[in-house]
Amino acid sequence: MNEMLKKYVFLEKSTDGIAMITINRPEAANALSRKLLEELNICFNQLKNDSGVRVIIITGAGDKAFCAGADLKERKGMNDYEVKQNVRLISSTVSELEAIPQPVIAALNGVAFGGGLELALACDIRIGALEAQVGLTETSLAIIPGAGGTQRLPRLIGRGKAKELIYTARRLSAKEAESIGILEYVVPQTQLLEKALELACAMAKNAPLALIQAKAAINKGVEVDLATGLKIEELAYNALIPTKDRMEGLNAFAEKRPPQYKGQ
């Protein structure tokens, strides 16, 4: 297929509010080419403005790689200026993923190295196949993580462990990654999407505006002191008080029935 015509990002939406993003470049270990990054940005912008989407899952095509990071074959032909632009594009794409208001689950079907792991670190929850491996391997290539890895990994697992992994460029098994908190769950590959969908469904049945405000309160609150964080939480809570969904939750509880949330 002509490289310009091939589609590298697939988006599927279910009727229960769950969207599935699939990075579709398995022949290149789902590496982040410029075209793939452009498609991801279009996808992220579409989803963040879609009130019908309550939870998002992102995964990779094939059974070898979630995403192997930057496309090093493509980068080899770039000059210094083009490399800087490419690194900025990867970094801004990862930040766009993190900024999506709905909860995002990364389902790591295979290796997630360099920018691939940085992409997963921008998600809210990470599930890995037993066969997966993860690592910020950039120092072995005479560079450093450039799409948030030096910032997000220490915040997730602590400074000392993050420094060890970045300085050594070590590749972790899925079980090792789970043991230090990079992954929340590890399951056999055949059960990966089933587990991701199970979690997504458990989230999607709850009030979508509450999910958005909870995510905002957590993500913004962890970056500030406790007093400021508590004020952020209060503002997020107050934003939900006038919503129709809050009243629906109270009525459903009183009537002993499942709530029917509409994101209003």
Contacts in CASP RR format, 6 or more apart in sequence:
PFRMAT RR
TARGET T0000
AUTHOR 0000-0000-0000
METHOD contacts of the structure
MODEL  1
MNEMLKKYVFLEKSTDGIAMITINRPEAANALSRKLLEELNICFNQLKND
SGVRVIIITGAGDKAFCAGADLKERKGMNDYEVKQNVRLISSTVSELEAI
PQPVIAALNGVAFGGGLELALACDIRIGALEAQVGLTETSLAIIPGAGGT
QRLPRLIGRGKAKELIYTARRLSAKEAESIGILEYVVPQTQLLEKALELA
CAMAKNAPLALIQAKAAINKGVEVDLATGLKIEELAYNALIPTKDRMEGL
NAFAEKRPPQYKGQ
3 35 0 8 1.000
4 35 0 8 1.000
7 24 0 8 1.000
7 39 0 8 1.000
8 23 0 8 1.000
8 24 0 8 1.000
8 25 0 8 1.000
8 33 0 8 1.000
8 35 0 8 1.000
8 36 0 8 1.000
8 39 0 8 1.000
9 21 0 8 1.000
9 22 0 8 1.000
9 23 0 8 1.000
9 24 0 8 1.000
9 36 0 8 1.000
9 39 0 8 1.000
9 40 0 8 1.000
9 42 0 8 1.000
9 43 0 8 1.000
10 20 0 8 1.000
10 21 0 8 1.000
10 22 0 8 1.000
10 24 0 8 1.000
10 61 0 8 1.000
11 19 0 8 1.000
11 20 0 8 1.000
11 21 0 8 1.000
11 22 0 8 1.000
11 43 0 8 1.000
11 46 0 8 1.000
11 47 0 8 1.000
12 19 0 8 1.000
12 20 0 8 1.000
12 22 0 8 1.000
13 19 0 8 1.000
13 20 0 8 1.000
13 50 0 8 1.000
13 53 0 8 1.000
14 20 0 8 1.000
16 201 0 8 1.000
16 204 0 8 1.000
17 52 0 8 1.000
17 53 0 8 1.000
17 54 0 8 1.000
17 55 0 8 1.000
17 204 0 8 1.000
18 53 0 8 1.000
18 54 0 8 1.000
18 55 0 8 1.000
18 56 0 8 1.000
18 57 0 8 1.000
18 197 0 8 1.000
18 200 0 8 1.000
18 201 0 8 1.000
18 204 0 8 1.000
19 47 0 8 1.000
19 50 0 8 1.000
19 53 0 8 1.000
19 55 0 8 1.000
19 56 0 8 1.000
19 57 0 8 1.000
20 56 0 8 1.000
20 57 0 8 1.000
20 58 0 8 1.000
20 59 0 8 1.000
21 40 0 8 1.000
21 43 0 8 1.000
21 47 0 8 1.000
21 56 0 8 1.000
21 57 0 8 1.000
21 58 0 8 1.000
21 59 0 8 1.000
22 58 0 8 1.000
22 59 0 8 1.000
22 60 0 8 1.000
22 61 0 8 1.000
23 30 0 8 1.000
23 36 0 8 1.000
23 40 0 8 1.000
23 58 0 8 1.000
23 59 0 8 1.000
23 60 0 8 1.000
23 61 0 8 1.000
23 66 0 8 1.000
23 67 0 8 1.000
24 30 0 8 1.000
24 60 0 8 1.000
24 61 0 8 1.000
25 31 0 8 1.000
25 33 0 8 1.000
25 36 0 8 1.000
25 61 0 8 1.000
26 60 0 8 1.000
26 61 0 8 1.000
26 62 0 8 1.000
26 64 0 8 1.000
26 65 0 8 1.000
28 68 0 8 1.000
28 71 0 8 1.000
28 73 0 8 1.000
29 64 0 8 1.000
29 65 0 8 1.000
29 67 0 8 1.000
29 68 0 8 1.000
29 69 0 8 1.000
29 111 0 8 1.000
30 36 0 8 1.000
30 60 0 8 1.000
30 61 0 8 1.000
30 65 0 8 1.000
30 66 0 8 1.000
30 67 0 8 1.000
30 68 0 8 1.000
31 67 0 8 1.000
31 68 0 8 1.000
31 69 0 8 1.000
31 70 0 8 1.000
31 71 0 8 1.000
31 72 0 8 1.000
31 73 0 8 1.000
31 74 0 8 1.000
32 67 0 8 1.000
32 69 0 8 1.000
32 70 0 8 1.000
32 71 0 8 1.000
32 90 0 8 1.000
32 93 0 8 1.000
32 115 0 8 1.000
32 116 0 8 1.000
32 119 0 8 1.000
33 71 0 8 1.000
33 74 0 8 1.000
34 71 0 8 1.000
34 74 0 8 1.000
34 86 0 8 1.000
34 89 0 8 1.000
36 71 0 8 1.000
37 89 0 8 1.000
37 90 0 8 1.000
37 93 0 8 1.000
40 93 0 8 1.000
40 96 0 8 1.000
40 97 0 8 1.000
41 92 0 8 1.000
41 93 0 8 1.000
41 96 0 8 1.000
44 93 0 8 1.000
44 96 0 8 1.000
44 97 0 8 1.000
44 100 0 8 1.000
45 96 0 8 1.000
47 53 0 8 1.000
47 56 0 8 1.000
47 100 0 8 1.000
47 102 0 8 1.000
48 99 0 8 1.000
48 100 0 8 1.000
48 101 0 8 1.000
48 102 0 8 1.000
51 208 0 8 1.000
51 263 0 8 1.000
52 208 0 8 1.000
53 102 0 8 1.000
54 102 0 8 1.000
54 103 0 8 1.000
54 203 0 8 1.000
54 204 0 8 1.000
54 208 0 8 1.000
54 211 0 8 1.000
55 102 0 8 1.000
55 103 0 8 1.000
55 104 0 8 1.000
55 105 0 8 1.000
55 200 0 8 1.000
55 203 0 8 1.000
55 204 0 8 1.000
55 211 0 8 1.000
56 100 0 8 1.000
56 102 0 8 1.000
56 103 0 8 1.000
56 104 0 8 1.000
56 105 0 8 1.000
57 104 0 8 1.000
57 105 0 8 1.000
57 106 0 8 1.000
57 107 0 8 1.000
57 193 0 8 1.000
57 196 0 8 1.000
57 197 0 8 1.000
57 200 0 8 1.000
58 97 0 8 1.000
58 104 0 8 1.000
58 105 0 8 1.000
58 106 0 8 1.000
58 107 0 8 1.000
58 119 0 8 1.000
58 123 0 8 1.000
59 66 0 8 1.000
59 106 0 8 1.000
59 107 0 8 1.000
59 108 0 8 1.000
59 109 0 8 1.000
59 192 0 8 1.000
59 193 0 8 1.000
59 196 0 8 1.000
60 66 0 8 1.000
60 67 0 8 1.000
60 107 0 8 1.000
60 109 0 8 1.000
60 110 0 8 1.000
62 109 0 8 1.000
63 109 0 8 1.000
63 110 0 8 1.000
63 129 0 8 1.000
63 131 0 8 1.000
63 189 0 8 1.000
64 110 0 8 1.000
64 111 0 8 1.000
65 109 0 8 1.000
65 110 0 8 1.000
65 111 0 8 1.000
65 112 0 8 1.000
66 106 0 8 1.000
66 107 0 8 1.000
66 108 0 8 1.000
66 109 0 8 1.000
66 110 0 8 1.000
66 111 0 8 1.000
66 112 0 8 1.000
66 116 0 8 1.000
66 120 0 8 1.000
66 132 0 8 1.000
67 112 0 8 1.000
67 113 0 8 1.000
67 115 0 8 1.000
67 116 0 8 1.000
67 119 0 8 1.000
67 120 0 8 1.000
68 111 0 8 1.000
68 112 0 8 1.000
68 113 0 8 1.000
68 114 0 8 1.000
68 116 0 8 1.000
69 113 0 8 1.000
69 114 0 8 1.000
69 115 0 8 1.000
69 116 0 8 1.000
69 117 0 8 1.000
69 118 0 8 1.000
69 119 0 8 1.000
70 86 0 8 1.000
70 87 0 8 1.000
70 90 0 8 1.000
70 114 0 8 1.000
70 115 0 8 1.000
72 141 0 8 1.000
74 86 0 8 1.000
75 83 0 8 1.000
75 86 0 8 1.000
78 86 0 8 1.000
87 146 0 8 1.000
87 147 0 8 1.000
90 115 0 8 1.000
90 118 0 8 1.000
90 146 0 8 1.000
90 147 0 8 1.000
91 146 0 8 1.000
91 147 0 8 1.000
91 148 0 8 1.000
93 119 0 8 1.000
93 147 0 8 1.000
94 115 0 8 1.000
94 118 0 8 1.000
94 119 0 8 1.000
94 121 0 8 1.000
94 122 0 8 1.000
94 147 0 8 1.000
94 148 0 8 1.000
95 122 0 8 1.000
97 104 0 8 1.000
97 119 0 8 1.000
97 122 0 8 1.000
97 123 0 8 1.000
98 122 0 8 1.000
98 123 0 8 1.000
98 219 0 8 1.000
101 212 0 8 1.000
101 215 0 8 1.000
101 216 0 8 1.000
102 208 0 8 1.000
102 211 0 8 1.000
102 212 0 8 1.000
102 215 0 8 1.000
103 124 0 8 1.000
103 125 0 8 1.000
103 200 0 8 1.000
103 203 0 8 1.000
103 211 0 8 1.000
103 215 0 8 1.000
104 122 0 8 1.000
104 123 0 8 1.000
104 124 0 8 1.000
104 125 0 8 1.000
105 123 0 8 1.000
105 124 0 8 1.000
105 125 0 8 1.000
105 126 0 8 1.000
105 127 0 8 1.000
105 196 0 8 1.000
105 199 0 8 1.000
105 200 0 8 1.000
106 119 0 8 1.000
106 120 0 8 1.000
106 123 0 8 1.000
106 125 0 8 1.000
106 126 0 8 1.000
106 127 0 8 1.000
107 127 0 8 1.000
107 128 0 8 1.000
107 192 0 8 1.000
107 193 0 8 1.000
107 195 0 8 1.000
107 196 0 8 1.000
108 120 0 8 1.000
108 126 0 8 1.000
108 127 0 8 1.000
108 128 0 8 1.000
108 129 0 8 1.000
108 132 0 8 1.000
108 134 0 8 1.000
108 174 0 8 1.000
108 183 0 8 1.000
108 192 0 8 1.000
109 128 0 8 1.000
109 129 0 8 1.000
109 132 0 8 1.000
109 189 0 8 1.000
109 192 0 8 1.000
110 128 0 8 1.000
110 129 0 8 1.000
110 131 0 8 1.000
110 132 0 8 1.000
110 133 0 8 1.000
110 189 0 8 1.000
111 132 0 8 1.000
111 133 0 8 1.000
111 134 0 8 1.000
112 119 0 8 1.000
112 120 0 8 1.000
112 132 0 8 1.000
112 133 0 8 1.000
112 134 0 8 1.000
112 135 0 8 1.000
113 133 0 8 1.000
113 134 0 8 1.000
113 135 0 8 1.000
113 136 0 8 1.000
113 137 0 8 1.000
113 171 0 8 1.000
114 135 0 8 1.000
114 136 0 8 1.000
114 137 0 8 1.000
114 138 0 8 1.000
114 145 0 8 1.000
114 147 0 8 1.000
115 145 0 8 1.000
115 146 0 8 1.000
115 147 0 8 1.000
115 149 0 8 1.000
117 134 0 8 1.000
117 135 0 8 1.000
117 136 0 8 1.000
117 149 0 8 1.000
117 182 0 8 1.000
118 136 0 8 1.000
118 145 0 8 1.000
118 146 0 8 1.000
118 147 0 8 1.000
118 148 0 8 1.000
118 149 0 8 1.000
118 152 0 8 1.000
119 147 0 8 1.000
120 126 0 8 1.000
120 134 0 8 1.000
121 148 0 8 1.000
121 149 0 8 1.000
121 152 0 8 1.000
121 153 0 8 1.000
121 156 0 8 1.000
121 182 0 8 1.000
122 152 0 8 1.000
124 215 0 8 1.000
125 184 0 8 1.000
125 199 0 8 1.000
126 182 0 8 1.000
126 183 0 8 1.000
126 184 0 8 1.000
127 183 0 8 1.000
127 184 0 8 1.000
127 185 0 8 1.000
127 186 0 8 1.000
127 187 0 8 1.000
127 192 0 8 1.000
127 195 0 8 1.000
127 196 0 8 1.000
127 199 0 8 1.000
128 174 0 8 1.000
128 177 0 8 1.000
128 178 0 8 1.000
128 183 0 8 1.000
128 185 0 8 1.000
128 186 0 8 1.000
128 187 0 8 1.000
128 192 0 8 1.000
129 174 0 8 1.000
129 186 0 8 1.000
129 187 0 8 1.000
129 188 0 8 1.000
129 189 0 8 1.000
129 192 0 8 1.000
130 174 0 8 1.000
130 175 0 8 1.000
130 186 0 8 1.000
130 187 0 8 1.000
130 188 0 8 1.000
130 189 0 8 1.000
131 174 0 8 1.000
131 189 0 8 1.000
132 173 0 8 1.000
132 174 0 8 1.000
132 177 0 8 1.000
132 186 0 8 1.000
133 171 0 8 1.000
133 172 0 8 1.000
133 173 0 8 1.000
133 174 0 8 1.000
134 171 0 8 1.000
134 172 0 8 1.000
134 174 0 8 1.000
134 177 0 8 1.000
134 182 0 8 1.000
134 183 0 8 1.000
135 165 0 8 1.000
135 169 0 8 1.000
135 170 0 8 1.000
135 171 0 8 1.000
135 172 0 8 1.000
136 145 0 8 1.000
136 149 0 8 1.000
136 153 0 8 1.000
136 165 0 8 1.000
136 166 0 8 1.000
136 169 0 8 1.000
137 169 0 8 1.000
137 171 0 8 1.000
138 144 0 8 1.000
138 145 0 8 1.000
138 146 0 8 1.000
138 166 0 8 1.000
138 169 0 8 1.000
139 166 0 8 1.000
139 167 0 8 1.000
139 168 0 8 1.000
139 169 0 8 1.000
140 169 0 8 1.000
144 150 0 8 1.000
144 166 0 8 1.000
145 153 0 8 1.000
145 166 0 8 1.000
149 166 0 8 1.000
150 162 0 8 1.000
150 166 0 8 1.000
153 162 0 8 1.000
153 165 0 8 1.000
153 166 0 8 1.000
153 182 0 8 1.000
154 160 0 8 1.000
154 162 0 8 1.000
154 163 0 8 1.000
155 222 0 8 1.000
156 162 0 8 1.000
156 181 0 8 1.000
156 182 0 8 1.000
157 180 0 8 1.000
157 181 0 8 1.000
157 182 0 8 1.000
161 180 0 8 1.000
164 170 0 8 1.000
165 172 0 8 1.000
172 180 0 8 1.000
172 182 0 8 1.000
174 183 0 8 1.000
174 186 0 8 1.000
175 186 0 8 1.000
177 183 0 8 1.000
177 186 0 8 1.000
178 184 0 8 1.000
178 185 0 8 1.000
178 186 0 8 1.000
185 195 0 8 1.000
187 194 0 8 1.000
187 195 0 8 1.000
203 211 0 8 1.000
205 258 0 8 1.000
205 261 0 8 1.000
206 261 0 8 1.000
207 240 0 8 1.000
207 243 0 8 1.000
207 245 0 8 1.000
207 246 0 8 1.000
207 248 0 8 1.000
207 249 0 8 1.000
207 259 0 8 1.000
207 261 0 8 1.000
207 263 0 8 1.000
208 245 0 8 1.000
208 261 0 8 1.000
208 263 0 8 1.000
209 239 0 8 1.000
209 240 0 8 1.000
209 243 0 8 1.000
209 245 0 8 1.000
209 263 0 8 1.000
209 264 0 8 1.000
210 240 0 8 1.000
210 245 0 8 1.000
213 236 0 8 1.000
213 237 0 8 1.000
213 239 0 8 1.000
213 240 0 8 1.000
214 236 0 8 1.000
216 232 0 8 1.000
216 236 0 8 1.000
217 229 0 8 1.000
217 232 0 8 1.000
217 233 0 8 1.000
217 236 0 8 1.000
217 237 0 8 1.000
220 229 0 8 1.000
220 232 0 8 1.000
221 228 0 8 1.000
221 229 0 8 1.000
221 232 0 8 1.000
221 233 0 8 1.000
224 232 0 8 1.000
240 246 0 8 1.000
243 263 0 8 1.000
243 264 0 8 1.000
244 262 0 8 1.000
244 263 0 8 1.000
244 264 0 8 1.000
245 259 0 8 1.000
245 261 0 8 1.000
245 262 0 8 1.000
245 263 0 8 1.000
245 264 0 8 1.000
248 259 0 8 1.000
248 260 0 8 1.000
248 261 0 8 1.000
248 262 0 8 1.000
249 259 0 8 1.000
249 261 0 8 1.000
251 259 0 8 1.000
252 258 0 8 1.000
252 259 0 8 1.000
252 260 0 8 1.000
253 259 0 8 1.000
END
